[in-house]
Amino acid sequence: MDSQENRNQLRTLERAFLIMDTLKDQNGGRVTEIATYLDLPKSTVHNHLSTLHQLGYLVKEGDEYHIGLKSLDYGGYAANRKKSYRMARGKVKELANETNERAQFIVEEHGRGIYVHQETGSHAVQADVRLGKITHLHTVAAGKAILAHLPTNRVDAILANQGLPKYTENTIINSDKLKDELSTIRERGWAYNRGERISKQTAVGVPLTSENNTVIGAFSISGPKQRIDREQLEDKIPNLLLGAVNELELNIAFND
């Protein structure tokens, strides 16, 4: 295989994933819509969509294409590949039940936060969070808890590659200010999200680490700021999270 043929195959693969991402972000689409969005020839997009449909990764509803449920198999595998991820699922459910709010567990991959597990308590509000959703780490409590426990050079690389995009008026968009907060998080033991991703939502996040202090991921509990009072925010929820994490870290250590 010559270098030109190899480049063409890589471009084909890249376009296939771009089309999949676009279908996810746009909640499906027609050939013309996807071609326009990606500035690609309609024939190219049609060929990719047809191939992905034949392989079972897409479904077709009328003239619209959508991501098919076959993708769940890959997501389910990724979310359960590590024993620590599987063990975290039960804790997320316990935290949601104890607080009646939304609880989640996220991990860092390629500089972004990935929602691996999520449970909603009886009073939890609906949010734009689904399993597998990707978010910038600096905008959520669990993400900041993770950043605070990564090596400095890794944090610098993430900030250089991902930037600090602004989601709300409260989002931290200055790297020096963020690093000061990460230092505070390390000393305190938990992180806050005070309307930094969704303006009226607050959250507390605590990292999950291995025996050698490598960060595995982080748990968080979130809810509307008018319902989570100061006592909950500064005492009850952090202690609940710390207790759950300490227990899980021991279980992970004994099960390795």
SULBELMO-V44382 format. One record per residue. N is the residue number from 1. PSI is psi in radians with two decimals (* if undefined). D_LAST is the distance of its C-alpha to the last C-alpha in Angstrom with 2 decimals. Layout:
# SULBELMO-V44382
n={N/N}
psi={PSI/PSI}
d_last={D_LAST/D_LAST}
This chain:
# SULBELMO-V44382
n={1/2/3/4/5/6/7/8/9/10/11/12/13/14/15/16/17/18/19/20/21/22/23/24/25/26/27/28/29/30/31/32/33/34/35/36/37/38/39/40/41/42/43/44/45/46/47/48/49/50/51/52/53/54/55/56/57/58/59/60/61/62/63/64/65/66/67/68/69/70/71/72/73/74/75/76/77/78/79/80/81/82/83/84/85/86/87/88/89/90/91/92/93/94/95/96/97/98/99/100/101/102/103/104/105/106/107/108/109/110/111/112/113/114/115/116/117/118/119/120/121/122/123/124/125/126/127/128/129/130/131/132/133/134/135/136/137/138/139/140/141/142/143/144/145/146/147/148/149/150/151/152/153/154/155/156/157/158/159/160/161/162/163/164/165/166/167/168/169/170/171/172/173/174/175/176/177/178/179/180/181/182/183/184/185/186/187/188/189/190/191/192/193/194/195/196/197/198/199/200/201/202/203/204/205/206/207/208/209/210/211/212/213/214/215/216/217/218/219/220/221/222/223/224/225/226/227/228/229/230/231/232/233/234/235/236/237/238/239/240/241/242/243/244/245/246/247/248/249/250/251/252/253/254/255/256}
psi={2.15/2.96/-0.61/-0.75/-0.68/-0.74/-0.68/-0.70/-0.67/-0.67/-0.69/-0.77/-0.75/-0.74/-0.64/-0.76/-0.61/-0.70/-0.74/-0.80/-0.71/-0.73/-0.65/-0.86/-0.56/0.11/0.88/3.05/2.88/2.90/-0.88/-0.72/-0.79/-0.72/-0.74/-0.77/-0.72/-0.05/0.88/2.71/2.50/-0.64/-0.68/-0.82/-0.73/-0.75/-0.75/-0.80/-0.74/-0.75/-0.79/-0.59/-0.78/-0.60/-0.14/0.09/-0.32/2.70/2.70/2.20/1.79/-2.15/0.25/2.49/2.48/2.72/2.32/2.95/-0.21/-0.53/-0.42/-0.54/-0.71/-0.75/-0.75/-0.69/-0.81/-0.69/-0.33/0.14/-0.68/2.47/-0.66/-0.62/-0.74/-0.72/-0.47/-0.46/-0.78/-0.65/-0.65/-0.74/-0.75/-0.76/-0.69/-0.72/-0.66/-0.54/-0.29/0.28/-2.97/2.28/2.53/2.79/2.18/2.74/2.84/2.25/2.27/0.57/0.06/2.84/2.33/2.20/1.94/-0.74/2.57/2.43/2.60/2.31/3.12/-0.39/0.08/2.44/2.68/2.39/2.87/0.95/2.25/2.83/2.32/-0.15/2.50/2.40/2.77/2.33/-0.58/-0.13/-0.13/2.67/-0.81/-0.65/-0.73/-0.59/-0.67/-0.87/-0.66/-0.34/0.24/2.70/2.60/-0.74/-0.53/-0.72/-0.80/-0.72/-0.71/-0.80/-0.63/-0.68/-0.67/-0.40/-2.97/1.20/2.58/2.16/-0.71/3.13/-0.32/-0.11/2.34/2.09/0.12/2.18/-0.64/-0.72/-0.71/-0.77/-0.60/-0.72/-0.66/-0.63/-0.73/-0.70/-0.74/-0.72/-0.71/-0.68/-0.17/2.85/2.71/2.61/1.90/1.32/0.56/-0.28/-0.77/2.16/-0.60/0.33/2.49/2.74/2.76/2.37/2.51/2.34/2.62/2.13/2.79/-3.14/-0.53/0.31/0.35/2.30/2.26/-0.74/-2.76/2.56/2.66/2.71/2.28/2.71/3.07/2.41/-0.45/-0.27/-0.50/1.80/3.10/-0.72/-0.76/-0.78/-0.64/-0.21/-1.17/-0.93/-0.80/-0.75/-0.62/-0.79/-0.77/-0.72/-0.75/-0.73/-0.76/-0.74/-0.76/-0.69/-0.68/-0.76/-0.70/-0.76/-0.72/-0.29/-0.02/*}
d_last={43.77/45.64/44.30/46.30/44.95/41.38/42.09/43.64/40.63/38.31/40.79/40.80/37.02/37.09/39.87/38.05/35.15/37.72/39.44/36.27/35.57/39.21/39.21/36.25/37.84/41.31/40.35/41.81/45.04/47.93/48.54/51.11/49.01/45.97/48.31/50.02/46.85/45.42/48.88/48.50/51.12/51.18/51.19/47.95/46.22/47.69/46.40/42.84/42.93/44.42/41.82/38.88/40.63/41.13/37.48/36.55/35.02/38.08/40.38/44.06/45.92/49.57/49.71/46.50/43.13/39.84/36.19/35.31/32.52/31.11/29.38/27.26/25.45/24.28/23.47/21.53/19.49/18.84/17.98/15.36/14.09/10.84/8.55/9.31/12.90/13.01/11.82/14.40/17.17/17.66/17.99/20.57/22.56/22.55/23.78/26.49/27.67/27.88/29.81/31.65/31.06/29.05/25.33/23.29/20.08/20.71/19.11/21.04/22.05/25.12/26.17/26.44/24.63/23.54/23.53/20.51/21.03/24.17/25.84/29.35/30.68/34.15/35.88/33.96/36.28/36.05/34.81/34.58/30.81/29.19/25.77/25.51/28.24/28.27/29.50/30.29/27.80/30.63/32.10/29.40/27.67/24.09/25.16/26.66/23.63/21.66/24.57/24.77/21.36/21.79/23.49/27.27/28.02/25.72/27.49/30.81/30.06/29.11/32.29/34.38/33.24/33.01/35.63/36.06/37.91/39.68/38.94/40.95/43.16/40.21/37.90/37.26/38.80/39.24/36.49/37.56/37.53/34.07/32.71/34.39/32.66/29.23/29.96/30.91/27.73/25.62/27.84/28.04/24.44/25.40/27.55/30.61/32.20/35.84/37.37/36.16/35.34/37.37/40.19/40.17/36.44/34.33/30.59/28.01/24.65/21.62/18.80/15.09/13.42/10.22/10.15/12.65/14.72/14.46/15.65/13.76/16.77/19.06/20.50/24.23/26.98/30.36/33.84/37.53/38.57/41.50/39.28/36.52/38.50/37.99/36.46/33.81/33.17/33.00/31.61/30.48/28.38/26.66/25.77/24.56/22.26/21.05/20.32/18.38/16.30/15.71/14.56/12.22/10.73/10.17/8.69/6.18/5.53/5.71/3.81/0.00}
